[in-house]
Amino acid sequence: MKNVMILAGAGQIGMAIARRMGYRMKIVVGDKKPENAQAVARTMNEAGFDVTPVEMDLSSRSSIQNFIAEAQKYGNITMLVNAAGVSPSQAPVEAILKVDLYGTAVLLEEVGRVIAPGGVGVTISSQSGHRMKQLTPEEDAQLACTPTENLLKLPLLQPENIRDTLHAYQLAKRCNEKRVMAESVKWGTKGARINAISPGIIVTPLAIDEFNGARGEFYKNMFAKCPAGRPGTADEVANVAELLMSEKGAFITGADFLIDGGATASYFYGPLKP
Ligand SMILES: NC(=O)c1ccc[n+]([C@@H]2O[C@H](COP(=O)([O-])OP(=O)(O)OC[C@H]3O[C@@H](n4cnc5c(N)ncnc54)[C@H](O)[C@@H]3O)[C@@H](O)[C@H]2O)c1
């Protein structure tokens, strides 16, 4: 038996983190697109890792439960990397809320039930959640603590209160940050830690869909006018994940780390200010 990493989402960010942290482990990678999970498994197995692909839909609790049960066949789950998600140009409002908001909340809850003592997790949120205006303390508490099956019934998540897919994505990512805070309290009772990482524009298939989508110019302007002046790479996100998931991060839990080349700073106080 090995220690097991659950990797939700066979994308570039997920693979970069798994390559950084998953040596000596069994990695079970789940993705809605089986071909993506298989491609990551092949690439990593050919680089000396031990990866098994499974089909998994983050928007379904039963699919998440099957994914966890599959992973448990190989040993104790000691790491979670959640890098599955859809972007504003890839999906309608309803799907963004079901996958990015509800699905992430269910995954954190379900893995929190079985995570081994000393276990660690990261979930990929987004700078988008940081750019959105502050919510009320009551709304933040609702996103953090509402039982998962009631989350999508919250008034602030009803269609009449959501302007477009970008707004839905921002709400989902704000929810990820709040959910991680609430979950970290539960994970702490097991000696386990969970954090969020909020990347800016990272070149991946998801970001390339954004560059080529309706908001393409908006995104290109964003990385041109951020202090770093460029988009980031998945391996730079893995640098942060390594800190959070290793012993050096032992005092960090319930936190959200912004890694966006300063785009959010420029949005508030620099040339990206609307
Ligand atoms: N790339 C960026 O610029 C950026 C910025 C901020 C946040 N993020 C977030 O990072 C995460 C990973 O994205 P990425 O950029 O690595 O993209 P990616 O396209 O490389 O990977 C995303 C993966 O998630 C999978 N997926 C989509 N819906 C799913 C579902 N319902 N169930 C299971 N898997 C599903 C896709 O099939 C894909 O393999 C996402 O949550 C995204 O919102 C990305």
The ligand as an SDF file (V2000), in Angstrom:
LIG
                    3D

 44 48  0  0  0  0  0  0  0  0999 V2000
   -5.4990   28.8770  -16.4390 N   0  0  0  0  0  0  0  0  0  0  0  0
   -5.8190   29.9660  -15.7870 C   0  0  0  0  0  0  0  0  0  0  0  0
   -5.5160   31.0850  -16.2220 O   0  0  0  0  0  0  0  0  0  0  0  0
   -6.5300   29.8740  -14.4720 C   0  0  0  0  0  0  0  0  0  0  0  0
   -6.6180   31.0140  -13.7020 C   0  0  0  0  0  0  0  0  0  0  0  0
   -7.2690   30.9570  -12.4890 C   0  0  0  0  0  0  0  0  0  0  0  0
   -7.8490   29.7860  -12.0780 C   0  0  0  0  0  0  0  0  0  0  0  0
   -7.7790   28.6650  -12.8610 N   0  0  0  0  0  0  0  0  0  0  0  0
   -8.4170   27.4510  -12.3710 C   0  0  0  0  0  0  0  0  0  0  0  0
   -7.5170   26.3740  -12.3920 O   0  0  0  0  0  0  0  0  0  0  0  0
   -8.2270   25.1410  -12.4590 C   0  0  0  0  0  0  0  0  0  0  0  0
   -7.5280   24.2550  -13.4750 C   0  0  0  0  0  0  0  0  0  0  0  0
   -7.5860   24.8230  -14.7510 O   0  0  0  0  0  0  0  0  0  0  0  0
   -6.4080   24.7440  -15.8360 P   0  0  0  0  0  0  0  0  0  0  0  0
   -6.1130   26.1410  -16.2110 O   0  0  0  0  0  0  0  0  0  0  0  0
   -5.3400   23.8230  -15.3950 O   0  0  0  0  0  0  0  0  0  0  0  0
   -7.2470   24.1780  -17.0540 O   0  0  0  0  0  0  0  0  0  0  0  0
   -7.1940   22.8610  -17.9280 P   0  0  0  0  0  0  0  0  0  0  0  0
   -8.1780   23.1020  -19.0260 O   0  0  0  0  0  0  0  0  0  0  0  0
   -5.7700   22.5280  -18.2840 O   0  0  0  0  0  0  0  0  0  0  0  0
   -7.7590   21.7450  -16.9150 O   0  0  0  0  0  0  0  0  0  0  0  0
   -9.0430   21.7050  -16.3890 C   0  0  0  0  0  0  0  0  0  0  0  0
   -9.5020   20.2590  -16.3800 C   0  0  0  0  0  0  0  0  0  0  0  0
  -10.7380   20.1820  -15.6540 O   0  0  0  0  0  0  0  0  0  0  0  0
  -11.5330   19.2190  -16.3210 C   0  0  0  0  0  0  0  0  0  0  0  0
  -12.9390   19.3860  -15.9680 N   0  0  0  0  0  0  0  0  0  0  0  0
  -13.8100   20.3200  -16.4190 C   0  0  0  0  0  0  0  0  0  0  0  0
  -15.0260   20.1060  -15.8890 N   0  0  0  0  0  0  0  0  0  0  0  0
  -14.9230   18.9990  -15.0980 C   0  0  0  0  0  0  0  0  0  0  0  0
  -15.8510   18.2700  -14.3000 C   0  0  0  0  0  0  0  0  0  0  0  0
  -17.1520   18.6060  -14.2220 N   0  0  0  0  0  0  0  0  0  0  0  0
  -15.4010   17.1910  -13.6320 N   0  0  0  0  0  0  0  0  0  0  0  0
  -14.1080   16.8130  -13.7250 C   0  0  0  0  0  0  0  0  0  0  0  0
  -13.1940   17.4560  -14.4680 N   0  0  0  0  0  0  0  0  0  0  0  0
  -13.5940   18.5360  -15.1500 C   0  0  0  0  0  0  0  0  0  0  0  0
  -11.2780   19.4570  -17.7850 C   0  0  0  0  0  0  0  0  0  0  0  0
  -11.6770   18.3490  -18.5710 O   0  0  0  0  0  0  0  0  0  0  0  0
   -9.7740   19.7000  -17.7860 C   0  0  0  0  0  0  0  0  0  0  0  0
   -9.0480   18.5040  -17.9960 O   0  0  0  0  0  0  0  0  0  0  0  0
   -9.6820   25.5230  -12.7610 C   0  0  0  0  0  0  0  0  0  0  0  0
  -10.4360   25.4570  -11.5670 O   0  0  0  0  0  0  0  0  0  0  0  0
   -9.5820   26.9670  -13.1960 C   0  0  0  0  0  0  0  0  0  0  0  0
  -10.7580   27.6920  -12.8870 O   0  0  0  0  0  0  0  0  0  0  0  0
   -7.1300   28.6870  -14.0470 C   0  0  0  0  0  0  0  0  0  0  0  0
  1  2  1  0
  2  3  2  0
  2  4  1  0
  4  5  1  0
  4 44  2  0
  5  6  2  0
  6  7  1  0
  7  8  2  0
  8  9  1  0
  8 44  1  0
  9 10  1  0
  9 42  1  0
 10 11  1  0
 11 12  1  0
 11 40  1  0
 12 13  1  0
 13 14  1  0
 14 15  2  0
 14 16  1  0
 14 17  1  0
 17 18  1  0
 18 19  2  0
 18 20  1  0
 18 21  1  0
 21 22  1  0
 22 23  1  0
 23 24  1  0
 23 38  1  0
 24 25  1  0
 25 26  1  0
 25 36  1  0
 26 27  1  0
 26 35  1  0
 27 28  2  0
 28 29  1  0
 29 30  1  0
 29 35  2  0
 30 31  1  0
 30 32  2  0
 32 33  1  0
 33 34  2  0
 34 35  1  0
 36 37  1  0
 36 38  1  0
 38 39  1  0
 40 41  1  0
 40 42  1  0
 42 43  1  0
M  CHG  2   8   1  16  -1
M  END
$$$$
